[in-house]
Amino acid sequence: MKKLSQLELLQELSPAAEEEVNRHLKVARDWNPHDYVPWDEGKNYAPLGGDDYNEEHGELSEVAKAAMITNLLTEDNLPSYHRVIAENFSMDSAWGHWVGRWTAEEDRHGIVMRDYLVVTRGVDPVALEEARMIHMTNGYSPELAAGPDRIAEMQEHAEELGLLHSVAYVTFQELATKVSHRNTGRACNDPIANKMLQRIAADENLHMTFYRNITGAAMDLAPDQTLRAVTDIVTNFQMPGAGMPNFRRHGVLMAKHGIYDLRQHKDEVVMPVLKKWDVFGRDDFGPEGEKTREELADFLEQLEKDVVRFEEMRDRSLAREAAKAEKAAKAS
């Protein structure tokens, strides 16, 4: 089965890109970030004669704070994502139009989340700014998204699969971000925050659909190559915020309290997308593709075992915390 070059893939997939851009423009709904911020709750900080943030401000739980910070800092790295996608897609024709439109839509997310947090004093704005500076200075690269242990494996296929790695990764990442925003909105226990984050999640779903459909078109065009890229991404996946300050601590809190955990990753992100592409039902793979599909199936089998083990550990941890809280309540 002939392998297509990056240029050939771009050219052959251009009609699908144009079709998907047109579909997106028909269904996407424009919205204004300022409409989702409770401005009447705002007041000046110390440099303008008000009070600086303290821990008594705001009403977000620790879990909601961790999720909001993680999601916002992820959105902040947009310039790096734009660079990577523009390099892989080019800025010509429908590809270039999508890169610009996607970037403009994504930019709303960081704007509205930061305005909400600063106005409501949901988190420490100084600490948030310090974390933003660190995270954006570090930037983002596909290698970081693969995780430090799998960089060599990703780089081995990068030259021939750069475009396919990009569209496959962003398919899963956009859907994962949708799940995280949606659940963060519920965790905030604030109807305004919930409405804002549901609006963002709706955007992420539309963006996922674009990338998922492009990857699906690539699967039909070059099944073995595309499945190799998809398998690289699924078996190495990390969220793009993996290098941000406190990512591990915040990630544990989010997983423990149902914002984004391993079960959600498998059942709500990975498996629905693989099913949409009919990865385990199609019959157009060559020998290489069949071997890759077996590798993917083995990984998913192990992932389910990891999910069960995670859930058992989480349940024990939450039970211990509940018992400790009950004991403390009785003592007081």
N, C-alpha and C positions, 0 to 999 in steps of 0.2 A: 504494500500500500504506500503510494508516493506521499512523502511529507511535504507540506507546503511551507514556504518561507514566510517570514513576518509580513513582507510586502504583499505576497500573494494572498495571505489571509485577510489583510486589510481590504484589498481590492475585491476579493470574492464576497466579503461580508458587508461591503458598502451598501448594497440594496437593503439588507436586513437592518442596518443602522439607520438608513433613511426612513424606512417603514416604522421603526421603533420610535424615532424622534417625533414623527408625525402623530403616532398614536399617543405618545406622552403629552404632547402639546394639546391634544384634544381633551384629555382626561384630567390633566393637572389643574389645580385650583390655586390662583394667586391669593396670598394673604399678607397681612401687615403685622410685623412683630410687635409694634406698639399697642395693638389691640388686645394683647394677651398679658399685659403687665398692669398690676394694680398700683398705678402711679400715686394715688392718694395715700398710700401707706409709706411713701418715701419721705425722708428728711435729710438735712445736710449732715455730712461727716465733719470731723474736727477742723480741717483747714478752712471750712466755710462757716465756722461758728457753731457747729452741731456737736454730736457725740460720735466717737469712733465705735466700731463694733466691739461687743463683748458677748460672752457665751449665753447671756440671758436673752439676747435678741433672737428673733425668729422662732418658729415653732416646728421646724423640721426635726425628725428623729435622726439618730446617728446613721441609721441605714439609709434614710432618704438623702442625708447630706453626702454620704459616701457615693451614692449612685448619681446624684446631681453633679458632683464634682467630676467624677469619672466620665460621665456622658458629655459634659461641657468641654473638658480638656480634650476629649477625643474629637469633638467638633472643631476645636480651635486649630487643630493641625491641618486644616483645609488647604493652606498653600502647598504643603508637601504632597497631599493627595492629588491636587491639581497637577503638580509637576509630573508625578509618576504616570498619571493617566494621559496627560498630553504627550509625554514621550512615547507611550505605547500606542496611542490612538492616532496621533498626528492632529494638526489643527485644520485639516482640509475637509471640505464638503460636510456631510452629515456628522462625521466624527467630530470635527471642530465645533460645530454648532452644539452638539451634545455636551462636550467638555465645558463650554461656556455656560450653557443653561444649567447643567447639573451643579456647577460651582456656585452660580448665583443663588440657586434654590437652597443649597446646603448652607450658604452663609447666613441665611435667616435663622438657622437653628442656634448657632452660637450667640447671635445678637439677642434673641429673645430670652434665652436661658440666663445669660449674664445680667441683662436688665432686670429680670425677675429676681434673681438672687441678691443683687445689689439693693434694689428698692425694698425688698422684704427683709433684708439682712438675714437671709437664710444661712449663709456661711460667711466666714471671715474673708472679706474682699482682699485684704493684703496678702494673706496666705494663698488665696486663689490666684492672684496676679503673679506671685513668686513662682507658683507651680506652672502657670501658663508660660512664663519666660523660659523655665527649664525645659518644658515639654516641647515647645516650638523650636527652641534652639537645637535640641537633639534631632528634631524632624522625624520623618517617617520614611522607611524603605521597605520593599517587599521582603527583604532578608530579615528585618526585625519582626515582621508579621509571621514569619515562619518559625521563629524561636531560635535561640542560640545553638541548640543541638542539631538543628536540621538545615543550617545555612548552606553547607556544602552540597547537600542533596538537592536543594532548590536551585543552586547556581549551576549544577550539572545540566539542568534542562532549560536554564533561563534564556540562552541565546535563541533556541528554536521555539520556546514557548512563552516568551515575554508577554505578548498580547493575550494569549489564552490564560496564563497565570493571572493576569490583571482582571479579566472579565469574570473568571471563576471565583477569585478571591472576593471581589466586591459584591458578587451575588450573595455569597454567604454572609459577608460582613454587613451589608445593608439590612438583610433580614434579621441578623443577630442584634443590630442596633435598634431596629424596630421593636423587637421583643423587650429589650432593655429599657427603652424610653417608655413604652406602654406600661410596664410594671413599675417603673419609677414614679410615673404619674399617680398610680394607685397608692404607692407607699408614702407619698407626700401628705396625704390626708388633707388636701386643699383642693377644692373644685377648680380654682383658677390654674394651679399648677397642672392638675390632671388634664384639663382642657388643652393647655399649651402643649403638653407632651404627647397627647393623642394626635394633635395636629402635626407635630414633628414626625411621629410614628407613621402617619399616613403618607407623608413625603417619602420616608425611607422605603415604604412598601412599593411605591411607584418607581423609585430608583432601582430597587431590587428587580422589579419586573423587567426593566430595560436590560440590565446586565444578564439576567437569567435567560431572556429570549435570545440575546446575542450569543450566549454560550450554547444554547440549544441549536441555533443555526450553525454554529461552528461544529457541534457534535454531528450534525447531518453531513457537513462538508468534509470534515477530517476527523472521523470518530476516534481513531487510535490516539492521535495527537491530543485531542481535546480531553479524552478520558485520562490521559497521562497528567495533563495540567490539573484537572479536577481532583485526581487522586493525590497529587502533590499538595494541593491546598487543603483538602479534607484531613489528611493525615498529619499535617503540620500546622493546623490553624491556630492562630492567636488573634485576639482583638487588637486593633491598631493602637490602642492606648497602653500596650504592654510595658512600654518604657517610661511611663509617667511616674512622678513621685507618688508614693503610697499605693501604687497600683495593686500590689499583692494583698495588702491589708484591706483595701476597699473591695477588691474582687472577692475575698473570702466572705466579707459581710454581705455582699450582694448575692453570692451563691447560697449562703446559709439562710437568707431570708427571702428567697424566691424572686429576686430581681433578674438574675441570669445565672442559671446553673447548668450542670452537665446534662441533666435530663432534658431541659428546655433546648439546649444546644443540639442534642441528637434528634429529639422528637419534633421540635418546632422549626428547626433550621435545616439541618443536614438532610434528614430523610425526605421531607416534602419536596425539596429541590431535586434530589436524585430521582424521586418518583416522577416528577414533572418531565425530566429528561429521559425517563424509561431506561435508566442505566442497566438495570438487571433484567430487562425484558427484550431489549433490541438485539438484532442478529447481524449487525453490520460491522462488528469488530473483526479485525484480522488477528493473527496469532499473538502479536504484541498487545493488542487491546484486550484479548481474552486473559492474558497473563496479568495485565493491570487490573482487570475487573476482579480477578481472584484476590489480588493484593488488597483491593478496596473492601471486598467482602470480609476478609480476615480481620481487617482493621475495625470494621463496624461491629463484628462479633465481639471483639475485645472491648470496644467502646461501651457496649451494653453491659458487660461485666463491670467496667469501671463505674458506670452510672449507678448500678446496684450497690456497689461498695461505697460510693460517695453518699448515697441516700441513707444507708445504714449508719455511717459515721455521723452524718448531719443529724439524724433523728436522735442518736445517743447524746450528742452535744446539746441539742435543744432541750432534751429531757433533763439533763443535768442543770442547765441554766434555769429551767422552770422550777425544779426542786429547790435550788438555791434561793431563788426569789421568794418562793413560798415560805421557806424557813426564815428568811429575813423579815418577811411580813409578820409572821407569828411572833418573832422576837420583839418586834417594835410595838 
